[in-house]
């Protein structure tokens, strides 16, 4: 079994109209054994930027700690939050630093950039960025996720519809993957005119097996 | 094969472990304590490579004590878990420790908590957990019989059922187990479950 499939994971991020959603499964496993069903894979960097880390759980936790550290230093120096594009470059650089002994995780980054423009990207474990305008996926269920997202996605969805779409895409994909699932976690960030950024977090109940 | 398992109940946490020290086909001893009392209100159940287990758990214990001496207050369970994970993660790509850990503790105001820390430094807060071949039996037993806020009697009953299951179904089942508990009164040994008593060494 590959090291990327040791813990099992599924991540997806989608872009809507002035909003983005990022979703993950909740299983933490050790190969065939399920250890926990409430594992967190999506982390907040700041109010308008979230990162999901799939792959080996220990490296995801280490990467997250390093990134929070770097972002807090950035906040102290620059006195502002990092833009998603900048953050993506930071993640890419940190991963490539370990080119010949990499962190076994594949990040999915989602955030709201300037003018509330949603931004998503993913990269492989070496930091090769892949920007997308519609959706990005990662994890052991990525192939199913590609198919589900491709068929369910429409551009410029409103937040409610985006939430529905990403939830259905996640749940139907993880049902075909034995290493991910045990529920879902969806985070939707919506920037509306004249109101502060709204964040919705929901836990999904899928097939618990 | 080594088994460590534990669960969180109402106001307490229990960690149980087998007590055999084995080298290939030889059982060195059957009363090896694998659940270390880290400080007044913390338990560290560890399984894995014997040398790494003792070295690493003693290292964690001494550092927990050092923090208390330096700062006058004890580390919280969460902080200890994160420290332990950090040590395992740092060592992972240099000189890895092959030790799986269940850390249980009681903090005033927070109550009991238990952390699962893998040998590759995967950390997660859990209510019930197990390591080793015994985990295949214990986790299923606990999935069926565990519920939040169990009383001590119910929890010990569940632990005993897990031990019986391991003894019945695991081919090289360890004969003896130690059960330790941590609650607001502190961390202490609760009981031993022995089916083979270690022979007393007679002085020649």
Interface residues (C-beta under 8 A of the other chain):
Chain A: X7 X28 X30 X33 X35 X36 X39 X56 X57 X58 X61 X62 X101
Chain B: X85 X89 X92 X93 X116 X118 X120 X121 X122 X123 X124 X126 X129 X135 X136 X139
